[in-house]
Amino acid sequence: MTDTFQRIAPEQARELLEQGAQLVDIRDAQSFANGHIPGARHLDNHSLHDFIAQADFDQPLIVNCYHGISSQSAANYLAHQGFSQVYSLDGGFEHWRSLYPQAVSRGND
């Protein structure tokens, strides 16, 4: 069986985000609050159901974690929930932060 998501480089992710892609961050809440990609929505087991219920399945969806490993499983799961375009951010938040240190939000915004 082939994967139902694609791995995406931060540069490609940035372009998709500028075009309106959705972004979810599956790291723990404290890590998310300490720094995340602007526009990211924190997603955990408690918020997953509401996110799926309210989601736009036609908009591209990017999933990020710490280093781009856990996000692949999450992206695969979300693709099976009906999202048409799902991406896992290669290198995760840590790689993004190394490339775009100015593009990091703090707190819950």
Z-matrix of the N, CA and C atoms (Angstrom, degrees):
N
C 1 1.456
C 2 1.524 1 109.43
N 3 1.300 2 116.90 1 135.13
C 4 1.454 3 120.33 2 179.72
C 5 1.524 4 109.61 3 -87.09
N 6 1.304 5 115.48 4 157.77
C 7 1.462 6 120.27 5 177.93
C 8 1.521 7 109.93 6 -66.42
N 9 1.302 8 115.83 7 150.34
C 10 1.451 9 120.84 8 -179.54
C 11 1.518 10 111.07 9 -105.08
N 12 1.327 11 116.08 10 12.37
C 13 1.455 12 121.87 11 175.80
C 14 1.523 13 107.12 12 -133.66
N 15 1.330 14 115.34 13 169.18
C 16 1.461 15 120.01 14 176.97
C 17 1.517 16 108.96 15 -122.19
N 18 1.320 17 116.04 16 147.14
C 19 1.460 18 120.44 17 171.33
C 20 1.523 19 107.37 18 -82.52
N 21 1.324 20 116.39 19 142.57
C 22 1.453 21 120.57 20 -173.67
C 23 1.527 22 109.33 21 -135.81
N 24 1.328 23 115.82 22 138.25
C 25 1.463 24 121.61 23 177.50
C 26 1.528 25 109.76 24 -75.19
N 27 1.329 26 117.89 25 154.00
C 28 1.464 27 120.41 26 179.00
C 29 1.528 28 113.51 27 -54.17
N 30 1.314 29 117.04 28 -36.90
C 31 1.469 30 119.81 29 179.82
C 32 1.528 31 111.25 30 -62.43
N 33 1.337 32 116.26 31 -42.23
C 34 1.464 33 120.32 32 177.90
C 35 1.523 34 110.39 33 -68.90
N 36 1.330 35 116.18 34 -38.96
C 37 1.463 36 120.31 35 179.15
C 38 1.518 37 110.76 36 -61.35
N 39 1.320 38 115.94 37 -41.82
C 40 1.460 39 119.71 38 -179.93
C 41 1.533 40 110.65 39 -60.83
N 42 1.326 41 116.87 40 -42.22
C 43 1.468 42 120.55 41 177.42
C 44 1.519 43 111.10 42 -61.71
N 45 1.337 44 116.79 43 -45.37
C 46 1.469 45 119.99 44 179.73
C 47 1.524 46 111.12 45 -63.05
N 48 1.330 47 117.17 46 -40.06
C 49 1.467 48 120.55 47 179.23
C 50 1.525 49 110.66 48 -63.37
N 51 1.310 50 116.98 49 -39.15
C 52 1.473 51 120.43 50 177.69
C 53 1.519 52 111.24 51 -64.45
N 54 1.339 53 116.30 52 -24.33
C 55 1.467 54 121.07 53 179.44
C 56 1.532 55 112.06 54 -93.33
N 57 1.345 56 117.58 55 5.73
C 58 1.452 57 120.27 56 174.47
C 59 1.515 58 116.68 57 102.07
N 60 1.324 59 118.21 58 13.07
C 61 1.468 60 120.12 59 178.37
C 62 1.525 61 110.50 60 -63.75
N 63 1.325 62 115.85 61 152.48
C 64 1.462 63 122.64 62 174.53
C 65 1.524 64 108.33 63 -84.98
N 66 1.335 65 116.09 64 149.57
C 67 1.454 66 120.71 65 179.90
C 68 1.517 67 109.25 66 -135.21
N 69 1.331 68 116.41 67 126.75
C 70 1.467 69 120.64 68 175.22
C 71 1.526 70 109.09 69 -120.21
N 72 1.315 71 114.83 70 143.99
C 73 1.465 72 123.62 71 -178.54
C 74 1.520 73 107.09 72 -117.61
N 75 1.342 74 116.76 73 119.87
C 76 1.466 75 120.25 74 -174.82
C 77 1.528 76 113.10 75 -101.77
N 78 1.332 77 116.91 76 11.51
C 79 1.468 78 119.16 77 176.59
C 80 1.532 79 109.46 78 -70.99
N 81 1.321 80 116.90 79 172.20
C 82 1.453 81 119.59 80 -179.77
C 83 1.535 82 110.39 81 -68.14
N 84 1.331 83 115.64 82 159.67
C 85 1.469 84 121.75 83 -173.40
C 86 1.530 85 112.52 84 -59.63
N 87 1.318 86 117.80 85 -38.85
C 88 1.466 87 120.03 86 -178.73
C 89 1.534 88 110.99 87 -67.12
N 90 1.319 89 116.72 88 -42.70
C 91 1.468 90 120.26 89 177.30
C 92 1.522 91 110.55 90 -62.40
N 93 1.334 92 116.48 91 -41.92
C 94 1.466 93 121.02 92 178.17
C 95 1.526 94 110.15 93 -60.06
N 96 1.328 95 117.33 94 -46.18
C 97 1.461 96 121.26 95 -179.26
C 98 1.532 97 111.83 96 -64.48
N 99 1.326 98 116.35 97 -32.54
C 100 1.473 99 120.33 98 -179.68
C 101 1.521 100 112.76 99 -74.60
N 102 1.318 101 118.01 100 -18.76
C 103 1.454 102 121.07 101 177.44
C 104 1.509 103 111.53 102 166.91
N 105 1.334 104 115.60 103 133.00
C 106 1.463 105 120.87 104 178.97
C 107 1.527 106 109.55 105 -153.57
N 108 1.309 107 115.20 106 167.58
C 109 1.456 108 121.36 107 178.40
C 110 1.528 109 108.07 108 -70.80
N 111 1.341 110 117.82 109 131.83
C 112 1.468 111 119.80 110 -179.77
C 113 1.530 112 111.94 111 -53.42
N 114 1.319 113 115.40 112 135.16
C 115 1.455 114 121.39 113 179.36
C 116 1.514 115 114.24 114 88.82
N 117 1.334 116 116.92 115 -5.48
C 118 1.468 117 120.07 116 -179.43
C 119 1.517 118 110.89 117 -70.32
N 120 1.310 119 115.43 118 145.84
C 121 1.459 120 121.92 119 173.23
C 122 1.524 121 107.38 120 -108.17
N 123 1.333 122 116.00 121 128.25
C 124 1.464 123 119.49 122 177.80
C 125 1.520 124 108.45 123 -70.87
N 126 1.314 125 116.09 124 131.12
C 127 1.460 126 121.20 125 -177.66
C 128 1.520 127 108.77 126 -127.93
N 129 1.331 128 115.75 127 125.10
C 130 1.463 129 120.93 128 175.59
C 131 1.521 130 108.23 129 -137.97
N 132 1.311 131 116.83 130 -176.24
C 133 1.467 132 119.99 131 -177.39
C 134 1.519 133 112.66 132 -60.47
N 135 1.342 134 117.43 133 -26.58
C 136 1.466 135 120.43 134 -178.95
C 137 1.531 136 112.28 135 -79.32
N 138 1.323 137 117.65 136 -32.33
C 139 1.465 138 120.46 137 -176.47
C 140 1.529 139 113.41 138 -99.49
N 141 1.323 140 117.39 139 -5.95
C 142 1.463 141 121.61 140 -175.51
C 143 1.528 142 112.64 141 -59.03
N 144 1.328 143 117.35 142 -48.04
C 145 1.463 144 120.92 143 -177.06
C 146 1.529 145 110.99 144 -60.21
N 147 1.342 146 117.47 145 -46.78
C 148 1.465 147 120.79 146 -179.99
C 149 1.527 148 111.20 147 -64.06
N 150 1.332 149 116.08 148 -39.54
C 151 1.463 150 119.45 149 179.21
C 152 1.530 151 110.15 150 -60.24
N 153 1.319 152 116.57 151 -48.36
C 154 1.467 153 120.24 152 -178.99
C 155 1.529 154 110.65 153 -63.99
N 156 1.328 155 117.09 154 -40.26
C 157 1.465 156 120.99 155 -178.88
C 158 1.532 157 111.99 156 -63.56
N 159 1.334 158 117.32 157 -31.32
C 160 1.468 159 121.20 158 -175.65
C 161 1.524 160 113.21 159 -103.71
N 162 1.309 161 118.15 160 0.04
C 163 1.463 162 121.88 161 -170.41
C 164 1.522 163 113.08 162 -74.02
N 165 1.319 164 113.72 163 154.34
C 166 1.459 165 122.54 164 170.72
C 167 1.528 166 106.22 165 -96.19
N 168 1.316 167 116.47 166 102.95
C 169 1.465 168 121.93 167 -173.85
C 170 1.529 169 113.09 168 -70.18
N 171 1.346 170 116.86 169 -14.24
C 172 1.465 171 120.33 170 -179.00
C 173 1.521 172 112.84 171 -91.40
N 174 1.331 173 117.59 172 -16.12
C 175 1.464 174 120.95 173 177.59
C 176 1.522 175 109.48 174 -80.17
N 177 1.325 176 118.38 175 140.84
C 178 1.469 177 119.48 176 174.50
C 179 1.533 178 110.48 177 -57.16
N 180 1.316 179 116.06 178 144.37
C 181 1.461 180 122.23 179 -178.59
C 182 1.525 181 108.74 180 -125.60
N 183 1.336 182 115.88 181 124.86
C 184 1.459 183 121.95 182 177.99
C 185 1.519 184 108.05 183 -109.64
N 186 1.325 185 116.67 184 132.06
C 187 1.459 186 122.43 185 179.06
C 188 1.521 187 107.87 186 -112.43
N 189 1.353 188 116.05 187 130.81
C 190 1.457 189 118.03 188 175.35
C 191 1.516 190 111.17 189 -129.98
N 192 1.345 191 114.19 190 152.04
C 193 1.458 192 123.21 191 177.73
C 194 1.531 193 106.81 192 -134.10
N 195 1.307 194 117.99 193 -150.77
C 196 1.464 195 120.73 194 179.89
C 197 1.526 196 112.64 195 -72.10
N 198 1.346 197 116.49 196 -54.91
C 199 1.463 198 121.21 197 -171.84
C 200 1.525 199 113.75 198 -127.25
N 201 1.332 200 118.01 199 7.12
C 202 1.459 201 120.53 200 177.19
C 203 1.515 202 114.86 201 89.51
N 204 1.330 203 117.98 202 14.43
C 205 1.463 204 121.10 203 179.03
C 206 1.534 205 110.45 204 -97.20
N 207 1.326 206 116.88 205 -59.32
C 208 1.472 207 121.32 206 -179.86
C 209 1.525 208 111.72 207 -61.71
N 210 1.321 209 116.97 208 -31.24
C 211 1.466 210 119.48 209 -178.47
C 212 1.526 211 111.56 210 -64.74
N 213 1.328 212 117.92 211 -23.89
C 214 1.462 213 119.18 212 178.51
C 215 1.531 214 110.99 213 -67.25
N 216 1.321 215 116.85 214 -42.34
C 217 1.471 216 119.91 215 177.00
C 218 1.517 217 110.77 216 -65.34
N 219 1.324 218 116.49 217 -42.71
C 220 1.465 219 120.59 218 179.86
C 221 1.525 220 110.54 219 -65.08
N 222 1.327 221 116.94 220 -41.55
C 223 1.460 222 120.55 221 178.80
C 224 1.523 223 110.75 222 -62.70
N 225 1.321 224 116.43 223 -41.61
C 226 1.459 225 120.44 224 177.92
C 227 1.532 226 110.21 225 -61.63
N 228 1.321 227 116.85 226 -44.45
C 229 1.468 228 121.29 227 178.58
C 230 1.531 229 110.49 228 -60.02
N 231 1.337 230 116.69 229 -48.19
C 232 1.462 231 120.46 230 -177.53
C 233 1.524 232 111.50 231 -65.81
N 234 1.317 233 116.94 232 -34.95
C 235 1.471 234 119.54 233 176.23
C 236 1.527 235 109.98 234 -61.71
N 237 1.318 236 116.61 235 -38.27
C 238 1.461 237 120.31 236 178.52
C 239 1.529 238 112.70 237 -72.11
N 240 1.330 239 117.37 238 -13.65
C 241 1.467 240 120.63 239 176.81
C 242 1.527 241 111.48 240 -84.85
N 243 1.332 242 116.75 241 -6.78
C 244 1.459 243 119.37 242 174.69
C 245 1.512 244 116.30 243 118.06
N 246 1.317 245 118.52 244 0.61
C 247 1.461 246 119.56 245 176.56
C 248 1.523 247 108.59 246 -68.48
N 249 1.330 248 116.45 247 136.27
C 250 1.463 249 119.76 248 -173.65
C 251 1.523 250 113.13 249 -81.01
N 252 1.321 251 118.23 250 -33.37
C 253 1.462 252 121.92 251 -179.39
C 254 1.525 253 108.44 252 -132.08
N 255 1.318 254 117.13 253 108.24
C 256 1.461 255 121.20 254 -178.38
C 257 1.525 256 109.14 255 -122.25
N 258 1.331 257 115.20 256 135.90
C 259 1.455 258 122.00 257 -177.68
C 260 1.523 259 109.96 258 -129.28
N 261 1.323 260 115.83 259 144.74
C 262 1.453 261 122.59 260 172.08
C 263 1.523 262 106.99 261 -107.74
N 264 1.332 263 116.84 262 127.85
C 265 1.459 264 121.42 263 -177.16
C 266 1.524 265 110.40 264 -74.81
N 267 1.329 266 116.56 265 112.37
C 268 1.466 267 121.66 266 178.40
C 269 1.528 268 110.20 267 -61.28
N 270 1.315 269 116.06 268 130.94
C 271 1.456 270 120.51 269 179.26
C 272 1.509 271 114.06 270 81.97
N 273 1.334 272 116.88 271 -9.45
C 274 1.455 273 122.13 272 175.94
C 275 1.520 274 114.62 273 60.11
N 276 1.331 275 114.49 274 -162.28
C 277 1.459 276 121.28 275 -177.98
C 278 1.523 277 111.43 276 -61.66
N 279 1.316 278 117.21 277 -37.10
C 280 1.469 279 119.64 278 -177.63
C 281 1.533 280 111.06 279 -61.53
N 282 1.312 281 117.09 280 -41.48
C 283 1.471 282 120.33 281 178.22
C 284 1.527 283 110.32 282 -68.32
N 285 1.345 284 116.54 283 -43.38
C 286 1.468 285 121.19 284 177.76
C 287 1.523 286 109.65 285 -55.98
N 288 1.348 287 116.80 286 -48.56
C 289 1.458 288 121.08 287 -176.99
C 290 1.529 289 111.23 288 -62.86
N 291 1.330 290 117.86 289 -35.18
C 292 1.464 291 120.29 290 178.73
C 293 1.528 292 111.44 291 -68.93
N 294 1.337 293 117.23 292 -32.42
C 295 1.465 294 121.28 293 179.59
C 296 1.523 295 112.69 294 -84.66
N 297 1.335 296 116.53 295 -38.06
C 298 1.465 297 121.95 296 -173.55
C 299 1.532 298 110.94 297 -128.81
N 300 1.331 299 118.07 298 64.84
C 301 1.472 300 119.09 299 -177.60
C 302 1.527 301 113.25 300 -60.30
N 303 1.322 302 116.85 301 -25.26
C 304 1.465 303 120.10 302 178.72
C 305 1.534 304 111.94 303 -78.67
N 306 1.315 305 117.19 304 -14.41
C 307 1.467 306 121.62 305 -177.13
C 308 1.523 307 109.82 306 -105.42
N 309 1.347 308 115.15 307 59.53
C 310 1.451 309 122.06 308 178.14
C 311 1.524 310 107.69 309 -134.72
N 312 1.336 311 116.91 310 126.84
C 313 1.465 312 121.79 311 176.94
C 314 1.520 313 108.99 312 -98.74
N 315 1.319 314 116.27 313 156.36
C 316 1.453 315 121.64 314 176.43
C 317 1.521 316 108.92 315 -122.70
N 318 1.327 317 115.79 316 162.79
C 319 1.457 318 120.47 317 -178.53
C 320 1.514 319 110.79 318 78.65
N 321 1.317 320 116.33 319 -149.34
C 322 1.465 321 120.00 320 -176.32
C 323 1.514 322 112.84 321 -109.29
N 324 1.340 323 118.10 322 19.17
C 325 1.471 324 120.22 323 178.69
C 326 1.499 325 111.70 324 -98.55
